[in-house]
Amino acid sequence: MPSQQTEVSQSQQGFRIKKFIKKFIKELIIAIVLAIVAAVAIDIYYEHRRAVIMENNAKAIATVFVYDSKNNQIASGSGVFISPDGKLVTNFHVLEDAARVEAKLYSGAFYRLKNIIGINRDYDLAILEFDAKEVPHVNVDYKRVAKAGETVYTIGSPMGLEKSLSEGIISNPERMSGGMDLIQFTAAISSGSSGGGLFNLKGYLLGITTSSLIGNITNEFSENINFAVPVKYIQKAMAGEDINFTEDSPDYCYSQGIIYENKQDYEKAIPCLLKAIQINGKYAEAYVELGQCYFEKGQYDNEVKVLETAVQLIPNDADVYSSLAAAYEDTGNYDGAIANYKNTLHYKKDDKDALYDLCLLEIIKGNRLEGNDYITQLADVDKGLADEMKILFEKTK
């Protein structure tokens, strides 16, 4: 009997062990499933949170449009609004030769330049203030630094393609080159992305992407290496730490002159531009803008004088020759105007405005053969204007 009881006891014990193992496996499977579900849920949560952060940051990325004194768009780039009162960071090179600057968000909101707060030429940064309130902006922690291997993404507006996003990693958070420390990363950017933002996955701005510095730096390494200017240099530029941009610097005076010119306040624009020239007598852009102000004031002799100097400083710029030609027209010096419109065409053969004005001037001078030649050239560029000129040509026989 004891042996039978022992067998029964062992059988019951084996059953209990099997039951325990079964229960353990069942609970283990449930735990694994719950862990997988939790992991998926966490991933979904973080992906959603990341998407929300990216979308919010994208709302603060602007397309920066740059226009010359003739209201022609000459450049565009990206910019990042860093405060609700309209402060925006972009690359300085985007603004070169600017007479008017506008910023556009993908929401459709347009803002006009109000003031230039600071510039850091070495790091290709410009801090601008636009006439805006409660504008979407990104989070900036000026003490935050990028970390090697950290996942990052860029947002910009290359060729006006808003909300263009690219993901990569930080290759080197402090790549030294030419005395500058830049953030090197792998996320793809293009020239139109200049001035866009480099962000970490928490949505903080780490730097401003730049293409102008890449050309010089990649010669030391290889192609397709991308860089951003760390946020700490934004703070330095805002604090006026760029020695090239003080109130007594030519750049500052020129910038203030442009702002007044945009507001059509020529009485204030002219002294600012004159001061820029006084400090730097070779500041060609200041001469050009001063010529435009003199034109608006009807001071044509002064207009000619400053534009003659501009041509000497920039002897191969079609637009400067065209401005000087128009100034000669304003003073009745048609020979001077014709000579400079010809110079314009030497550097820009399809300039329809120069061709059109040459036709008119040759008619005025009675040079019908030369005028007819320019009409033929104009027809290749703008048939409508050429037909208009033909009618005028016939009526003046």
Secondary structure, DSSP 8 states (H G I E B T S, - for coil): -HHHHHHHHHHHHHHHHHHHHHHHHHHHHHHHHHHHHHHHHHHHHHHHHHHHHHHHHHTTEEEEEEE-TTS-EEEEEEEEE-STT-EEEEEGGGGTT-SEEEEEETTS-EEEEEEEEEEETTTTEEEEEES-SS----EE-TT----TT-EEEEEE-GGG-TTEEEEEEEEEEEEEETTEEEEEE-S---GGGTT-EEEETT-EEEEEEESTTHHHHTTTS-SS-EEEEETHHHHHHHTT--TTSSTTSHHHHHHHHHHHHHTT-HHHHHHHHHHHHHH-TT-HHHHHHHHHHHHHHT-HHHHHHHHHHHHHHSTT-HHHHHHHHHHHHHTT-HHHHHHHHHHHHHH-TT-HHHHHHHHHHHHHHT-HHHHHHHHHHHHHH-HHHHHHHHHHHHHT-
